Amino acid sequence: MTVSINQQIKTCSPEQKLVIDIDGPEGNVFSLMAIAKKLGDRLGLESRKIMTEMQEDDYSHALRVFNKNFGDYVTLETQYEYNLDEVE
């Protein structure tokens, strides 16, 4: 049985991270912003501010912003190299 991304967002925690394959459909920036909105709201974060910051530059920047805010709850997997550690 496949669990939907929305259900995974509701149950993810630092102990049970949500895993997103950013090479697949959930890795496009619009999907990531939707996840940021839902997860940010769940965690009591300023989701709109995070989404705005994600849009300030390119895809790599969006990934870094996402990882900075949700890295304790989400693991971003890819076969490519991205520097997710630092938002410039």
C-alpha positions as CSV (number, residue, x, y, z in Angstrom):
1,M,0.0,0.0,0.0
2,T,1.4,3.4,-1.0
3,V,1.1,6.2,1.5
4,S,0.3,9.6,-0.1
5,I,2.7,12.5,0.3
6,N,0.0,14.3,2.2
7,Q,-0.3,11.5,4.7
8,Q,3.5,11.3,5.0
9,I,3.6,15.1,5.7
10,K,1.1,14.6,8.6
11,T,3.2,11.9,10.2
12,C,6.8,12.8,9.5
13,S,9.1,13.6,12.4
14,P,12.9,13.9,13.0
15,E,12.8,10.2,13.9
16,Q,10.7,9.2,10.8
17,K,11.7,11.6,8.0
18,L,9.8,12.1,4.8
19,V,12.0,11.0,1.8
20,I,11.6,13.0,-1.4
21,D,13.3,11.9,-4.6
22,I,14.0,15.3,-6.2
23,D,14.8,13.6,-9.5
24,G,11.1,12.5,-9.7
25,P,7.8,14.4,-9.9
26,E,7.8,15.4,-6.2
27,G,11.2,17.1,-6.8
28,N,9.9,19.9,-9.1
29,V,9.9,23.3,-7.4
30,F,6.1,23.6,-7.4
31,S,5.7,20.3,-5.6
32,L,8.4,21.3,-3.1
33,M,6.7,24.6,-2.5
34,A,3.4,22.8,-1.9
35,I,5.1,20.5,0.6
36,A,6.8,23.5,2.2
37,K,3.3,25.1,2.7
38,K,1.7,22.0,4.2
39,L,4.7,21.0,6.4
40,G,5.4,24.6,7.4
41,D,1.8,25.1,8.5
42,R,1.9,21.8,10.4
43,L,5.1,22.9,12.2
44,G,3.9,26.4,12.9
45,L,6.4,28.1,10.6
46,E,5.9,31.1,8.3
47,S,5.2,29.0,5.2
48,R,4.5,32.0,2.9
49,K,7.9,33.5,3.8
50,I,9.7,30.2,3.2
51,M,8.0,29.9,-0.2
52,T,8.9,33.4,-1.2
53,E,12.5,32.8,-0.2
54,M,12.5,29.6,-2.3
55,Q,11.5,31.7,-5.3
56,E,14.2,34.3,-5.0
57,D,16.7,32.5,-7.2
58,D,17.3,29.2,-9.1
59,Y,16.3,25.6,-8.3
60,S,19.5,25.0,-6.3
61,H,18.6,27.9,-4.1
62,A,15.1,26.6,-3.6
63,L,16.5,23.3,-2.5
64,R,18.8,24.9,0.0
65,V,16.0,27.0,1.4
66,F,13.8,23.9,1.7
67,N,16.6,21.9,3.3
68,K,17.4,24.7,5.7
69,N,13.8,24.9,6.9
70,F,12.7,21.2,6.7
71,G,16.0,19.2,6.8
72,D,15.1,17.8,10.2
73,Y,11.9,16.3,8.8
74,V,12.7,15.6,5.2
75,T,15.5,13.9,3.3
76,L,16.1,15.0,-0.2
77,E,17.5,12.2,-2.4
78,T,19.1,12.7,-5.8
79,Q,21.6,11.1,-8.1
80,Y,23.0,14.6,-8.8
81,E,25.2,16.8,-6.7
82,Y,23.6,19.9,-5.0
83,N,25.1,21.8,-2.1
84,L,22.1,21.8,0.3
85,D,24.0,23.0,3.3
86,E,24.1,26.7,2.8
87,V,21.7,29.4,1.6
88,E,23.6,32.1,-0.1
